[in-house]
Amino acid sequence: MNIFNDLNEVEKLLGEELGKSAWKKVSQSRIWAFGRVTNDNQWIHTNPLMAKKFSPYKKPIAHGFLVLSFIPSMLNEIYSIKSVKMAVNYGLNKVRFTAPVVVNSRIRASLALQEFKRLKNGAKLILEVTIEIEGESKPACVAEQVILLYE
């Protein structure tokens, strides 16, 4: 984890990678749980037998929004700013699901600071988040995360 004292230290990293999270396994039990919570029980995610028979991947794949939901916890593993008292998830500018995450794959986030704008008592950051799949050349997801930070 990269620990910064204040926003001035972060601002100097504009255009650079802030780090990578640990690998996380995307298990079938996690996929089933996400399907239940979101009421998205499409067979390509939740039915291993149908996936084996009909899916081009021959196994279930994770929901795109499940992959996206890993971002907050992964960001918390990548960096921390001591002076920040509150962080607000302001949203996403752009999200692309570029490759499927097959069940039992491992994913991690890499994070780059794309934009830094000073605000009263803080800053607005746009972070390019790339969700990598272990052993694959294409990422699962690329997203622009907007975060407001207050000191």
DAGI-V45226 format. One record per run of one state. SS is the DSSP state (A for helix, B for strand, O for the rest). FROM is the first residue (numbers start at 1). TO is the last residue. If there is no record, write none. Layout:
ss=SS from=FROM to=TO
ss=SS from=FROM to=TO
This chain:
ss=O from=1 to=1
ss=B from=2 to=4
ss=O from=5 to=6
ss=A from=7 to=11
ss=O from=12 to=16
ss=B from=17 to=20
ss=O from=21 to=23
ss=B from=24 to=25
ss=O from=26 to=27
ss=A from=28 to=38
ss=O from=39 to=42
ss=A from=43 to=46
ss=O from=47 to=47
ss=A from=48 to=54
ss=O from=55 to=60
ss=B from=61 to=61
ss=O from=62 to=63
ss=A from=64 to=69
ss=O from=70 to=70
ss=A from=71 to=78
ss=B from=79 to=81
ss=O from=82 to=85
ss=B from=86 to=97
ss=O from=98 to=101
ss=B from=102 to=102
ss=O from=103 to=105
ss=B from=106 to=119
ss=O from=120 to=121
ss=B from=122 to=133
ss=O from=134 to=140
ss=B from=141 to=150
ss=O from=151 to=151
